[in-house]
Amino acid sequence: MTTNQAQATPASPATATDATATDATATDATATNATAQHAMTGATQRDLGTELGKLRASNNSGPMDSKISVLGVLLAVAGLIIILVNFLQSRNFSDIRDQMDALILSLFGLGLVIVGATLYIRSSMTRFLRYWLLRMVYEQRDLARPAASTPSLDD
């Protein structure tokens, strides 16, 4: 068989399965090594836990974050109530102009819901991103320790 024929001949099913199994094993081993390399050490995990405890003790927010979150929830609830009341009232109006007034007030309520939800989501994302940033700092610090303690080739 020539080289061109060998390249054109499809692999047998057993050979393809063996190659797939070998690839899967190699991928699993690579993922395990990557996880082991990026896992935090016990000391770093304790330090991170200590910092998270400090953040939770202070409610993980500045002086205005909790107020903004509560304001967002209150605005959203008030907007929903305005929408519901105007909907129920507009059903009793026979004049189209009165119905339009109720529709305009309902749109105002919808605006309140959107602003309130935005404020609440902003507050929630701020808390999450603080945690994420703190974790990234500790992971980078943990990854930098072995590099700092390894002697260079110039020594």
Secondary structure by P-SEA (a helix, b strand, c coil): ccaaaaaaccccaaaaaaaaaaaaaaaaaaaaaaaaaacccaaaaaaaaaaaaaaaaaccccccaaaaaaaaaaaaaaaaaaaaaaaaaaaacccaaaaaaaaaaaaaaaaaaaaaaaaaaaaaaaaaaaaaaaaaaaaaaaaaccccccccccc
